[in-house]
Amino acid sequence: MRVTFLGHACFIVESAAGRVIFDPFLSGNDQASVGPDQVEVEAVLLTHGHGDHVGDAVSIARRTQAPVVAVYELATLLGWRGVDARAQHIGGACDYPFGRVKFTHATHGTGYVDEANQTITYCGGAAGILYTAAGRTVYHLGDTGLTADLELVGRRHRIDVALLPIGDHFTMGPDDAAEAVRLIRPRIAVPCHYDTFPAIRQDPAAFAAAVGDAAEVRLLAPGDSLEC
């Protein structure tokens, strides 16, 4: 399995089962290593309904005919926009040709913000996603604060790669994210959701130091990949 960081909280995961993309915030993201028109995937997986995670999901799904997998409310909203939306929810798992998807609880808000009309559309709960394919499991924690629920996830699932937000301000900071690593016990930990905006500037080396020997920390620049 290959995991490629595209910037912010966006990753492509490739395996014998296919290619999936998490949280494709590419347009309007100066950190992104590719544009949405360069993405070819079998599925789009979304952790929650904020714009810096839904991003280009609709345009990618329409162009590639890939399904979008999200919690029920967000999937319903995107289905109304003409995509093949597959609804799940917290605790539920489904098997697809491209792999197994299970949603976990994340401590965060969610909602589609329409600044022009000053409205916010409810998009269901925020989530993390356990994605399993070809005998490997990647856990994208989404946007979350530190919660004891993570220990249960680590106890119930063998996690090969954890993708963790470290930006602070809106999510865990480096110290809390390091504690999350100790709770979920992945083989490899990859920090994300930092440096995209001034409010979430962080030193990923501080996260790596805080993790210590609890996991192998891989610091990926946009465009970098790891094999697991």
ROZA-700193 format. One line per 8 residues: number of its first residue (from 1); their letters; for each residue x, y, z of N, C-alpha, C. Coordinates in steps of 0.02 Angstrom, whole numbers, m for minus. Example, Ala and Ser with C-alpha at 12.3 -4.5 7.8 and 13.67 -1.06 7.14 Angstrom:
<milos>
1) as) 660:m284:390:615:m225:390:660:m165:390; 642:m112:354:684:m53:357:645:2:394;
</milos>
This chain:
<milos>
1) mrvtflgh) 42:m60:0:0:0:0:44:62:0; 24:112:m39:60:176:m42:14:232:m19; 40:274:25:4:332:51:40:394:29; 5:439:m7:35:500:m33:0:561:m4; 38:606:24:12:668:53:6:720:m2; m53:750:m9:m64:801:m60:m68:872:m30; m67:877:36:m72:942:68:m131:947:115; m123:985:170:m174:996:221:m194:929:252;
9) acfivesa) m254:904:239:m275:838:266:m291:790:209; m267:804:150:m283:765:90:m228:713:76; m250:651:68:m206:596:52:m237:551:m1; m196:523:m44:m217:468:m88:m186:404:m61; m227:352:m57:m203:286:m36:m214:238:m94; m159:205:m114:m160:159:m170:m144:88:m146; m182:40:m172:m168:m31:m157:m194:m72:m215; m189:m138:m208:m215:m182:m259:m291:m174:m268;
17) agrvifdp) m325:m146:m217:m397:m136:m220:m416:m74:m259; m369:m28:m269:m383:34:m305:m354:95:m271; m376:153:m293:m351:217:m267:m409:256:m236; m400:279:m175:m451:322:m143:m417:386:m121; m457:439:m116:m432:503:m93:m471:525:m32; m436:549:19:m467:576:79:m468:652:74; m525:683:90:m531:755:102:m494:798:50; m518:798:m12:m481:828:m68:m486:905:m73;
25) flsgndqa) m458:939:m23:m453:1012:m25:m391:1030:m65; m401:1043:m130:m345:1057:m176:m351:1126:m206; m408:1143:m235:m418:1211:m262:m418:1261:m204; m381:1315:m213:m377:1366:m161:m330:1348:m104; m294:1293:m112:m246:1272:m61:m175:1280:m89; m140:1330:m67:m73:1343:m93:m24:1288:m77; m40:1246:m28:3:1192:m8:m5:1130:m53; m60:1125:m90:m76:1064:m127:m24:1049:m180;
33) svgpdqve) m6:985:m187:45:965:m235:16:951:m304; m50:943:m310:m83:931:m374:m148:969:m376; m176:976:m436:m242:1006:m443:m295:952:m448; m358:970:m439:m411:919:m440:m417:884:m507; m399:916:m562:m404:884:m628:m351:831:m638; m302:827:m595:m249:777:m600:m264:714:m559; m319:714:m523:m336:659:m478:m377:606:m514; m353:543:m510:m391:486:m537:m399:436:m480;
41) veavllth) m460:425:m459:m473:380:m402:m536:339:m413; m541:286:m372:m601:245:m373:m652:267:m320; m632:309:m273:m678:333:m221:m651:395:m188; m697:435:m161:m681:495:m122:m709:483:m52; m665:488:m1:m686:477:68:m682:543:106; m736:561:140:m739:626:174:m749:616:249; m709:652:289:m715:646:361:m770:691:389; m782:750:358:m835:794:383:m847:850:332;
49) ghgdhvgd) m895:893:349:m922:939:300:m892:1008:296; m835:1020:326:m803:1085:319:m769:1093:250; m766:1155:226:m742:1167:159:m671:1145:146; m628:1146:199:m558:1126:189:m550:1050:192; m606:1014:190:m604:941:187:m647:915:130; m707:943:122:m747:925:63:m712:948:m1; m688:1010:1:m646:1035:m54:m675:1022:m123; m637:985:m163:m655:972:m232:m690:904:m242;
57) avsiarrt) m721:879:m189:m752:813:m192:m803:808:m249; m845:858:m257:m897:854:m308:m868:853:m378; m820:897:m392:m792:899:m460:m753:835:m476; m717:809:m426:m679:746:m437:m727:689:m448; m779:685:m408:m827:630:m414:m865:632:m480; m884:691:m502:m919:696:m566:m874:677:m624; m812:699:m623:m766:685:m679:m746:612:m682; m732:582:m624:m707:513:m623:m762:461:m615;
65) qapvvavy) m824:484:m600:m880:439:m585:m866:398:m523; m824:423:m478:m809:389:m416:m863:404:m364; m881:356:m323:m928:370:m268:m895:412:m214; m936:449:m178:m913:487:m120:m942:453:m58; m899:433:m11:m921:400:50:m916:450:107; m972:460:142:m974:510:196:m1029:491:245; m1031:526:301:m1086:515:348:m1152:535:315; m1207:509:340:m1271:512:306:m1291:582:284;
73) elatllgw) m1287:630:329:m1311:698:312:m1269:730:257; m1203:723:263:m1159:751:211:m1168:714:145; m1174:648:148:m1186:609:87:m1251:630:53; m1303:643:92:m1366:665:64:m1359:732:28; m1325:778:61:m1314:845:31:m1276:839:m35; m1224:798:m37:m1184:791:m98:m1222:752:m151; m1264:705:m130:m1306:670:m178:m1353:717:m215; m1378:767:m180:m1421:817:m212:m1382:858:m263;
81) rgvdaraq) m1316:857:m258:m1274:893:m307:m1252:849:m364; m1281:789:m369:m1271:748:m428:m1213:700:m425; m1188:683:m364:m1135:634:m360:m1164:568:m334; m1126:514:m345:m1145:448:m320:m1123:445:m247; m1167:463:m201:m1151:468:m131:m1169:404:m94; m1122:379:m54:m1134:319:m14:m1134:339:59; m1191:333:91:m1200:356:160:m1183:301:210; m1143:320:260:m1130:278:319:m1137:323:380;
89) higgacdy) m1119:296:439:m1116:340:497:m1071:311:550; m1064:347:606:m1016:330:657:m1025:258:681; m971:220:680:m972:150:702:m989:101:648; m1014:125:591:m1035:80:537:m979:68:488; m976:6:462:m926:m13:412:m960:m42:351; m931:m32:293:m956:m61:230:m897:m85:189; m908:m140:153:m858:m166:107:m875:m144:36; m825:m117:1:m832:m95:m68:m778:m129:m110;
97) pfgrvkft) m784:m127:m175:m730:m154:m217:m662:m122:m204; m663:m59:m181:m600:m22:m169:m576:m29:m97; m611:m67:m54:m588:m77:14:m645:m70:65; m627:m78:128:m675:m74:183:m669:m6:216; m727:26:228:m729:92:258:m770:90:322; m741:113:376:m776:117:440:m766:186:469; m821:215:494:m819:282:523:m813:278:598; m772:321:626:m763:326:699:m782:396:722;
105) hathgtgy) m792:402:787:m809:467:816:m749:514:813; m761:577:796:m712:631:801:m743:688:840; m704:721:881:m729:776:922:m716:841:885; m767:865:849:m759:923:805:m828:944:782; m832:1002:750:m894:1025:720:m898:1004:647; m954:1019:615:m960:1005:543:m1017:1047:515; m1009:1069:454:m1062:1109:423:m1036:1144:362; m1078:1148:310:m1060:1183:249:m1076:1257:257;
113) vdeanqti) m1026:1300:251:m1033:1371:262:m1042:1407:195; m1098:1442:188:m1111:1483:129:m1105:1556:151; m1045:1585:140:m1033:1652:165:m1075:1704:128; m1088:1692:64:m1127:1741:25:m1197:1749:54; m1227:1694:75:m1296:1697:102:m1297:1693:178; m1238:1692:209:m1232:1689:282:m1273:1632:312; m1263:1572:283:m1298:1513:308:m1247:1457:320; m1265:1413:366:m1226:1352:378:m1273:1293:374;
121) tycggaag) m1256:1245:331:m1297:1185:322:m1268:1128:363; m1309:1098:406:m1287:1043:449:m1266:984:406; m1209:954:423:m1181:900:382:m1169:836:423; m1205:827:478:m1196:767:518:m1136:773:563; m1118:719:596:m1062:720:642:m995:720:606; m944:748:639:m876:741:615:m852:670:629; m806:645:588:m786:575:593:m712:566:578; m686:510:600:m624:482:575:m643:424:530;
129) ilytaagr) m595:401:490:m609:347:443:m554:294:448; m574:232:459:m530:174:454:m539:145:385; m486:145:345:m489:119:277:m443:58:273; m471:1:255:m433:m61:251:m435:m89:181; m377:m105:154:m371:m134:87:m305:m172:84; m306:m228:49:m245:m267:37:m209:m284:102; m248:m298:155:m219:m318:218:m188:m263:259; m198:m200:241:m171:m143:278:m228:m96:298;
137) tvyhlgdt) m219:m61:354:m269:m14:377:m238:55:388; m268:105:356:m250:175:366:m305:208:406; m287:244:459:m336:278:500:m326:354:492; m373:385:457:m374:458:452:m418:484:508; m387:519:556:m425:539:615:m471:598:601; m466:629:542:m506:688:528:m484:745:573; m528:793:581:m516:848:628:m543:826:696; m501:819:744:m524:797:810:m482:826:865;
145) gltadlel) m511:832:923:m474:843:984:m456:776:1014; m414:777:1064:m395:716:1099:m454:689:1138; m468:625:1129:m524:594:1164:m506:523:1183; m534:500:1239:m520:432:1262:m547:380:1214; m594:398:1171:m620:351:1121:m565:321:1078; m511:358:1068:m457:334:1025:m424:271:1052; m423:263:1117:m393:203:1146:m434:141:1125; m499:148:1123:m542:93:1102:m531:76:1029;
153) vgrrhrid) m522:126:988:m508:114:917:m443:75:910; m392:95:947:m328:60:944:m332:m11:970; m375:m22:1019:m383:m89:1047:m419:m136:999; m465:m107:960:m508:m147:916:m478:m158:846; m429:m116:827:m405:m118:758:m329:m114:757; m298:m154:713:m226:m150:701:m215:m97:648; m184:m42:667:m177:16:623:m106:20:597; m99:18:532:m33:23:501:m9:95:496;
161) vallpigd) m54:139:474:m35:210:466:m90:253:496; m72:299:540:m119:348:567:m102:416:539; m153:451:514:m147:518:487:m179:565:537; m139:606:572:m162:644:629:m155:719:621; m207:757:638:m199:830:636:m156:853:695; m112:901:682:m69:928:736:m72:1004:739; m116:1036:702:m113:1108:693:m133:1150:753; m166:1118:803:m192:1155:861:m245:1205:836;
169) hftmgpdd) m269:1247:879:m319:1299:864:m388:1269:848; m393:1227:796:m455:1194:777:m455:1119:793; m397:1091:804:m390:1018:814:m338:1006:869; m317:944:877:m262:929:922:m199:968:901; m160:987:950:m93:1012:938:m43:955:942; 21:970:935:72:916:933:72:872:995; 66:900:1055:69:859:1116:9:813:1122; m51:840:1109:m111:797:1112:m110:745:1056;
177) aaeavrli) m86:763:998:m81:715:943:m33:658:960; 22:676:995:69:624:1017:36:577:1066; m6:603:1111:m42:560:1157:m92:516:1118; m122:543:1066:m167:503:1024:m130:444:993; m68:456:972:m27:401:945:m18:346:998; m5:366:1060:3:316:1112:m61:277:1125; m118:309:1114:m182:276:1124:m199:226:1068; m186:246:1006:m207:203:950:m153:155:926;
185) rpriavpc) m90:168:944:m35:122:933:m26:101:859; m20:149:814:m6:132:744:67:113:734; 82:79:679:152:67:661:186:132:640; 149:172:600:175:234:571:126:291:586; 152:348:605:111:407:617:132:463:570; 83:494:537:97:548:490:57:610:511; 91:665:527:54:726:546:27:762:484; m30:795:494:m60:835:440:m100:892:471;
193) hydtfpai) m135:929:430:m177:985:452:m137:1036:491; m80:1057:462:m40:1109:492:m6:1149:436; 11:1212:451:47:1258:407:7:1282:346; m54:1258:337:m94:1282:280:m115:1355:289; m132:1373:351:m153:1441:369:m111:1466:427; m105:1531:435:m65:1557:491:m86:1530:559; m151:1519:569:m176:1497:635:m152:1427:654; m131:1388:605:m111:1319:620:m37:1305:602;
201) rqdpaafa) 4:1357:609:76:1348:599:103:1304:655; 141:1253:637:170:1207:687:237:1181:663; 276:1157:710:339:1124:694:327:1048:700; 324:1012:644:311:940:648:365:902:685; 426:929:687:479:896:725:462:893:799; 425:942:824:404:941:894:356:883:906; 312:871:857:267:813:862:307:748:863; 355:742:817:396:682:814:433:670:879;
209) aavgdaae) 459:723:909:495:716:972:448:694:1028; 386:721:1028:338:702:1080:315:630:1073; 312:605:1012:292:535:1001:346:488:1026; 408:507:1017:464:464:1039:463:397:1005; 468:344:1044:469:277:1015:401:243:1014; 347:282:1023:279:253:1022:259:230:952; 289:260:901:275:241:831:330:271:788; 336:246:727:380:277:678:345:338:650;
217) vrllapgd) 374:396:656:344:458:629:374:473:561; 331:483:513:353:502:445:327:572:431; 371:618:418:353:687:401:352:694:325; 293:701:297:285:703:224:272:775:202; 309:798:153:294:860:118:241:845:65; 202:894:44:154:881:m9:187:850:m70; 159:794:m92:187:756:m148:227:696:m127; 247:693:m63:286:636:m38:241:576:m24;
225) slec) 271:516:m29:235:454:m17:272:410:32; 237:362:61:267:309:100:235:243:80; 272:189:89:248:122:77:238:87:144; 184:50:149:173:14:211:146:m57:197;
</milos>
